[in-house]
Amino acid sequence: MEIQAIELIELKAVIRFYAEITADLRRKGINQWDRFYPNRFIVKSDIIKGHLFGLSTDKKIIGAVAVDTNESKKYRELKWEDEDGKPLMIHRLAVHPDYQGKGYGKQLLQFAEDYSLRNGFSSIRLDVFSLNSGAVKMYEQAGYQERGMIRFPFRSAPYKCFEKIV
């Protein structure tokens, strides 16, 4: 399967994709996303700007990742190794529950790393809900270094921030 830019015609499918993942996370007691995030406005903006990429099978989106330079203001509180470079941000990396455990998350992460190299970025930064142990483990195993924790409003636990020099 090839990772490709998601098109605006796929907006409803992407919204459904994130809603199904959010429901699955909540069933597992991981309350990182809700009906406010990720929302259709954020997803539509990602698509229009060409920042949302996905994996599909049988016309169904099974994985997605957004990559851009939109860094949370909360990141300023942290000590990053790449202080003077050009960091790329990873947002909303997710795999549909029916397709988890098959390496698709790692494939999306590798895509983001390759994208960063092709486009002259010096590092990758991201944050992940600290109670999402599967996601935390994936980033750690891929060589991402924890740089600290931040909190977002209305979230029950902090988010771990990771960085990888590319």
C-alpha positions as a Markdown table, in Angstrom:
| # | Residue | x | y | z |
|---|---|---|---|---|
| 1 | Met | 0.0 | 0.0 | 0.0 |
| 2 | Glu | 1.2 | 3.4 | -0.9 |
| 3 | Ile | 0.8 | 6.5 | 1.3 |
| 4 | Gln | -0.8 | 9.3 | -0.7 |
| 5 | Ala | -2.1 | 12.8 | -0.1 |
| 6 | Ile | -5.7 | 12.7 | 1.0 |
| 7 | Glu | -8.0 | 14.7 | -1.3 |
| 8 | Leu | -10.9 | 17.0 | -0.3 |
| 9 | Ile | -13.4 | 14.5 | -1.9 |
| 10 | Glu | -12.4 | 12.1 | 0.9 |
| 11 | Leu | -13.2 | 14.6 | 3.8 |
| 12 | Lys | -16.3 | 12.7 | 5.0 |
| 13 | Ala | -14.4 | 9.4 | 5.0 |
| 14 | Val | -11.6 | 11.0 | 7.0 |
| 15 | Ile | -14.0 | 12.5 | 9.5 |
| 16 | Arg | -15.6 | 9.0 | 9.9 |
| 17 | Phe | -12.1 | 7.4 | 10.2 |
| 18 | Tyr | -11.1 | 9.7 | 13.1 |
| 19 | Ala | -14.6 | 9.3 | 14.8 |
| 20 | Glu | -14.2 | 5.5 | 14.7 |
| 21 | Ile | -10.7 | 5.8 | 16.2 |
| 22 | Thr | -11.9 | 8.2 | 18.9 |
| 23 | Ala | -14.7 | 5.8 | 19.8 |
| 24 | Asp | -12.3 | 2.9 | 20.0 |
| 25 | Leu | -9.8 | 4.9 | 22.2 |
| 26 | Arg | -12.6 | 5.8 | 24.5 |
| 27 | Arg | -13.7 | 2.2 | 24.8 |
| 28 | Lys | -10.1 | 1.4 | 25.9 |
| 29 | Gly | -10.2 | 4.2 | 28.5 |
| 30 | Ile | -7.9 | 6.5 | 26.4 |
| 31 | Asn | -9.6 | 9.8 | 26.4 |
| 32 | Gln | -7.1 | 11.7 | 24.2 |
| 33 | Trp | -9.6 | 12.8 | 21.5 |
| 34 | Asp | -13.3 | 13.8 | 21.6 |
| 35 | Arg | -16.0 | 15.4 | 19.4 |
| 36 | Phe | -14.0 | 18.7 | 19.5 |
| 37 | Tyr | -10.7 | 17.2 | 18.3 |
| 38 | Pro | -9.8 | 16.3 | 15.7 |
| 39 | Asn | -12.7 | 18.1 | 14.1 |
| 40 | Arg | -13.8 | 18.7 | 10.5 |
| 41 | Phe | -12.3 | 22.2 | 10.3 |
| 42 | Ile | -8.8 | 20.9 | 11.3 |
| 43 | Val | -9.0 | 17.9 | 9.0 |
| 44 | Lys | -10.3 | 20.0 | 6.1 |
| 45 | Ser | -7.5 | 22.6 | 6.6 |
| 46 | Asp | -4.9 | 19.7 | 6.6 |
| 47 | Ile | -6.3 | 18.5 | 3.3 |
| 48 | Ile | -6.5 | 21.9 | 1.6 |
| 49 | Lys | -2.9 | 22.7 | 2.6 |
| 50 | Gly | -1.7 | 19.3 | 1.4 |
| 51 | His | -0.6 | 18.2 | 4.9 |
| 52 | Leu | -2.7 | 15.1 | 5.3 |
| 53 | Phe | -1.5 | 11.7 | 4.0 |
| 54 | Gly | -3.1 | 8.3 | 4.2 |
| 55 | Leu | -3.2 | 4.6 | 3.6 |
| 56 | Ser | -6.2 | 3.2 | 1.9 |
| 57 | Thr | -7.5 | -0.3 | 1.0 |
| 58 | Asp | -10.6 | -1.0 | -0.9 |
| 59 | Lys | -11.4 | 2.7 | -1.0 |
| 60 | Lys | -11.3 | 2.8 | 2.9 |
| 61 | Ile | -8.9 | 5.0 | 4.8 |
| 62 | Ile | -7.0 | 2.8 | 7.2 |
| 63 | Gly | -4.3 | 5.1 | 8.4 |
| 64 | Ala | -3.5 | 8.8 | 8.3 |
| 65 | Val | -0.9 | 11.3 | 9.4 |
| 66 | Ala | -0.6 | 15.1 | 9.2 |
| 67 | Val | 2.8 | 16.7 | 8.8 |
| 68 | Asp | 3.4 | 20.5 | 8.9 |
| 69 | Thr | 5.3 | 23.2 | 10.7 |
| 70 | Asn | 2.4 | 24.1 | 13.1 |
| 71 | Glu | 4.0 | 23.9 | 16.5 |
| 72 | Ser | 2.0 | 24.2 | 19.7 |
| 73 | Lys | 2.9 | 27.3 | 21.8 |
| 74 | Lys | 3.3 | 24.9 | 24.7 |
| 75 | Tyr | 6.4 | 23.5 | 23.0 |
| 76 | Arg | 8.2 | 26.7 | 23.9 |
| 77 | Glu | 8.3 | 25.4 | 27.5 |
| 78 | Leu | 10.5 | 22.5 | 26.5 |
| 79 | Lys | 14.2 | 22.0 | 25.9 |
| 80 | Trp | 14.6 | 20.7 | 22.4 |
| 81 | Glu | 17.9 | 19.3 | 21.0 |
| 82 | Asp | 17.3 | 21.0 | 17.6 |
| 83 | Glu | 17.0 | 24.6 | 18.8 |
| 84 | Asp | 18.1 | 26.3 | 15.6 |
| 85 | Gly | 17.0 | 23.9 | 12.9 |
| 86 | Lys | 13.8 | 23.5 | 10.9 |
| 87 | Pro | 11.5 | 21.0 | 12.7 |
| 88 | Leu | 8.6 | 19.2 | 11.2 |
| 89 | Met | 5.6 | 18.4 | 13.3 |
| 90 | Ile | 3.6 | 15.1 | 13.3 |
| 91 | His | -0.1 | 15.4 | 14.1 |
| 92 | Arg | -3.0 | 13.0 | 14.3 |
| 93 | Leu | -1.1 | 9.9 | 13.3 |
| 94 | Ala | -3.7 | 7.1 | 13.6 |
| 95 | Val | -4.5 | 3.7 | 12.3 |
| 96 | His | -8.1 | 2.3 | 12.2 |
| 97 | Pro | -8.7 | -0.2 | 15.0 |
| 98 | Asp | -9.4 | -3.0 | 12.4 |
| 99 | Tyr | -5.9 | -2.6 | 11.0 |
| 100 | Gln | -3.8 | -2.0 | 14.1 |
| 101 | Gly | -0.9 | -4.2 | 15.0 |
| 102 | Lys | 0.0 | -4.8 | 11.3 |
| 103 | Gly | 2.8 | -2.2 | 11.0 |
| 104 | Tyr | 0.8 | 0.6 | 9.4 |
| 105 | Gly | 1.6 | 3.0 | 12.2 |
| 106 | Lys | 5.3 | 2.4 | 11.7 |
| 107 | Gln | 4.8 | 2.8 | 7.9 |
| 108 | Leu | 3.1 | 6.2 | 8.5 |
| 109 | Leu | 5.9 | 7.3 | 10.8 |
| 110 | Gln | 8.6 | 6.2 | 8.3 |
| 111 | Phe | 6.7 | 8.2 | 5.7 |
| 112 | Ala | 6.9 | 11.3 | 7.9 |
| 113 | Glu | 10.6 | 10.8 | 8.4 |
| 114 | Asp | 11.2 | 10.4 | 4.7 |
| 115 | Tyr | 9.0 | 13.5 | 4.0 |
| 116 | Ser | 11.2 | 15.5 | 6.5 |
| 117 | Leu | 14.4 | 14.4 | 4.7 |
| 118 | Arg | 13.0 | 15.2 | 1.2 |
| 119 | Asn | 11.9 | 18.6 | 2.3 |
| 120 | Gly | 15.0 | 19.8 | 4.2 |
| 121 | Phe | 13.7 | 19.5 | 7.8 |
| 122 | Ser | 16.3 | 18.9 | 10.6 |
| 123 | Ser | 14.1 | 17.2 | 13.1 |
| 124 | Ile | 10.7 | 15.9 | 13.9 |
| 125 | Arg | 8.6 | 16.8 | 16.9 |
| 126 | Leu | 5.3 | 15.5 | 18.2 |
| 127 | Asp | 3.2 | 15.0 | 21.3 |
| 128 | Val | 1.3 | 11.9 | 22.3 |
| 129 | Phe | -1.2 | 11.3 | 25.0 |
| 130 | Ser | 0.8 | 9.8 | 27.9 |
| 131 | Leu | -1.9 | 7.2 | 28.6 |
| 132 | Asn | -1.8 | 5.8 | 25.0 |
| 133 | Ser | 0.9 | 3.3 | 25.8 |
| 134 | Gly | 0.9 | 1.7 | 22.4 |
| 135 | Ala | 1.6 | 5.0 | 20.6 |
| 136 | Val | 4.3 | 6.0 | 23.2 |
| 137 | Lys | 6.0 | 2.7 | 22.7 |
| 138 | Met | 6.0 | 3.0 | 18.9 |
| 139 | Tyr | 7.7 | 6.4 | 19.1 |
| 140 | Glu | 10.3 | 5.2 | 21.6 |
| 141 | Gln | 11.1 | 2.1 | 19.6 |
| 142 | Ala | 11.5 | 4.3 | 16.5 |
| 143 | Gly | 14.3 | 6.3 | 18.3 |
| 144 | Tyr | 12.3 | 9.3 | 19.4 |
| 145 | Gln | 13.6 | 11.0 | 22.5 |
| 146 | Glu | 11.2 | 12.3 | 25.2 |
| 147 | Arg | 11.7 | 16.0 | 25.8 |
| 148 | Gly | 9.1 | 16.6 | 28.5 |
| 149 | Met | 5.4 | 16.9 | 29.1 |
| 150 | Ile | 2.7 | 19.4 | 28.3 |
| 151 | Arg | -0.9 | 19.7 | 29.2 |
| 152 | Phe | -3.9 | 20.6 | 27.1 |
| 153 | Pro | -7.2 | 21.9 | 28.5 |
| 154 | Phe | -9.9 | 19.4 | 29.2 |
| 155 | Arg | -7.5 | 16.4 | 29.0 |
| 156 | Ser | -7.2 | 14.0 | 31.9 |
| 157 | Ala | -3.5 | 13.4 | 31.5 |
| 158 | Pro | -0.4 | 15.2 | 30.1 |
| 159 | Tyr | 1.1 | 14.6 | 26.7 |
| 160 | Lys | 4.6 | 13.4 | 26.2 |
| 161 | Cys | 6.7 | 15.4 | 23.7 |
| 162 | Phe | 9.2 | 13.6 | 21.5 |
| 163 | Glu | 11.9 | 14.7 | 19.1 |
| 164 | Lys | 14.0 | 12.9 | 16.6 |
| 165 | Ile | 16.9 | 14.4 | 14.7 |
| 166 | Val | 16.8 | 13.5 | 11.1 |
